[in-house]
Amino acid sequence: MAEIFITPLIENEITTQDLDRLLTMNQAEVPHVGELDSQELRDLLKQSYFTGIAREEDNIAGFIVAMLPGLDYQSLNYRWFSDNYERFLYVDRIVVAPEFQGRGLGRRLYQAVAERNPVDASILGCEVNLRPLNQNSLDFHARLGFDEVGQQDTEGGKKRVSLLALDLHSY
């Protein structure tokens, strides 16, 4: 097994092949993450202050997309954090390919976001589906120390999410 490195995505250096892989990985995790098309992914990455890409040699093993406060970003879950916290980091999505799960990669991706805290945010926020239930993700986030700070329905009631926060000052 080769070592896995996490590096920031540099927008003008990403290849079409990498974008295709990120999109494929994202779509494989729907409904646990929001569905995207190629343009929506590009737009999301442009708004992100940090997109961490986990690579094992030439393979993308996982990725995380994080946002800062103050964006004109229309995600209901991002808006919830904007309405409830002044300084926060928001993880819009985290995906680890199935063959790389269970190796601590999700924890390392979150740590990479927490280490890049340009607004001295007090919390790292995200959401996990309650409907449809994503129990593995709820368990993972609980192990990391995330606490539920709210719930809301999205997608016209098709989804219900648990809004989670990790205290960055004690992380």
C-alpha atoms as one frame of an Amber mdcrd trajectory, in Angstrom:
protein
   0.000   0.000   0.000   1.445   3.355  -1.036   1.209   6.391   1.224  -1.770
   8.698   0.751  -1.033  12.415   0.484  -3.554  15.218   0.899  -2.876  18.283
  -1.194  -4.900  21.411  -1.896  -6.545  21.607  -5.270  -5.075  24.384  -7.355
  -7.776  25.428  -9.781  -5.601  26.096 -12.810  -3.680  22.853 -12.310  -6.584
  20.389 -12.133  -6.882  18.091 -15.095 -10.044  17.100 -16.897  -9.330  13.532
 -15.783  -9.209  14.657 -12.127 -12.479  16.589 -12.499 -14.109  13.548 -14.070
 -12.884  11.353 -11.200 -14.186  13.790  -8.571 -17.548  13.935 -10.322 -17.735
  10.140 -10.593 -16.862   9.759  -6.906 -19.434  12.376  -5.940 -22.206  10.800
  -7.998 -21.465   7.368  -6.511 -22.304   8.788  -3.063 -25.657  10.382  -3.935
 -27.949  10.719  -1.906 -25.405  11.029   0.950 -23.938  14.017  -0.892 -25.747
  16.341  -3.255 -25.863  15.449  -6.921 -23.768  17.629  -9.225 -23.148  17.993
 -12.917 -19.767  18.958 -14.321 -20.458  22.719 -14.340 -21.894  22.671 -10.822
 -18.752  20.901  -9.613 -16.546  23.516 -11.269 -18.599  26.319  -9.691 -18.432
  24.652  -6.267 -14.669  24.274  -6.470 -14.308  27.954  -7.435 -16.225  29.024
  -4.310 -14.306  26.704  -2.024 -11.503  28.182   0.052 -10.010  24.697   0.385
 -10.525  21.563  -1.627  -8.311  18.789  -0.347  -7.514  15.923  -2.674  -6.258
  12.661  -1.185  -4.069  10.744  -3.598  -2.402   7.385  -3.514   0.066   7.560
  -6.363  -2.088   8.553  -9.366  -5.392   7.489  -7.791  -7.745   9.950  -6.114
  -8.743   8.277  -2.864 -11.018  11.018  -1.557 -11.737  14.715  -1.396 -13.205
  17.407   0.822 -14.690  20.771  -0.171 -14.796  23.523   2.466 -16.294  27.015
   2.432 -15.764  30.212   4.390 -18.539  32.447   5.736 -19.822  35.370   3.703
 -20.404  33.634   0.383 -23.423  34.061  -1.835 -23.793  30.281  -1.795 -27.359
  29.028  -1.959 -27.015  25.690  -0.157 -29.729  25.564   2.533 -27.303  23.898
   4.911 -24.580  26.503   4.328 -27.214  29.222   4.796 -28.198  27.656   8.136
 -24.628  27.949   9.397 -24.412  31.495   8.014 -27.561  32.437   9.933 -26.391
  30.850  13.183 -22.618  31.422  13.343 -20.447  34.428  12.603 -17.143  32.595
  12.100 -17.297  29.044  10.829 -15.799  26.672   8.318 -18.324  24.634   6.376
 -17.657  21.278   4.771 -19.943  21.093   1.784 -18.944  17.521   1.008 -16.456
  14.843   1.856 -16.118  11.672  -0.189 -13.789   8.733   0.371 -13.736   6.010
  -2.272 -14.993   2.684  -0.872 -11.653   0.940  -1.375  -9.963   3.572   0.838
 -12.508   3.666   3.664 -11.500   2.528   7.122  -7.933   3.837   6.781  -8.340
   7.143   8.644  -8.592   9.180   5.476 -11.824  10.977   6.411 -10.263  12.099
   9.693  -7.179  13.348   7.832  -9.306  15.279   5.321 -11.173  17.026   8.155
  -7.884  17.758   9.899  -6.556  19.364   6.702  -9.556  21.740   6.731  -9.208
  22.509  10.459  -5.521  23.359   9.980  -6.462  25.948   7.343  -8.606  28.313
   9.361  -8.098  31.782   7.873 -11.061  33.329   9.717 -10.237  31.928  13.183
 -13.508  30.023  12.999 -14.839  28.583  16.226 -16.629  25.667  14.597 -16.381
  23.325  11.664 -19.892  22.642  10.370 -21.388  20.009   8.124 -24.560  18.008
   7.710 -25.382  14.312   7.561 -28.582  12.772   6.258 -31.141  11.505   8.710
 -33.564  10.802   5.865 -32.373   8.838   3.992 -30.350   7.659   6.957 -26.573
   7.691   6.652 -25.731   5.894   9.908 -22.100   5.230   8.975 -21.510   8.955
   8.539 -23.334   9.831  11.763 -21.151   7.324  13.644 -17.975   8.633  11.958
 -18.767  12.255  12.848 -19.625  11.294  16.451 -16.206   9.607  16.776 -14.559
  12.826  15.574 -16.402  14.829  18.244 -19.105  16.536  16.169 -22.295  17.466
  18.031 -25.741  18.058  16.568 -26.646  21.741  16.598 -29.837  21.541  14.538
 -31.913  19.667  11.990 -33.718  20.744   8.855 -35.586  19.384   5.877 -34.154
  19.948   2.399 -35.113  19.157  -1.168 -38.769  19.901  -0.488 -38.875  17.464
   2.438 -37.246  14.559   0.603 -34.244  14.826   2.915 -33.790  15.607   6.584
 -30.308  16.466   7.785 -28.567  16.658  11.110 -26.502  19.849  11.240 -23.266
  19.053  13.030 -20.529  21.209  14.522 -17.042  20.458  15.785 -15.520  22.879
  18.293 -12.267  23.887  16.596 -10.817  25.390  19.775 -10.750  21.968  21.422
 -10.031  19.881  18.314
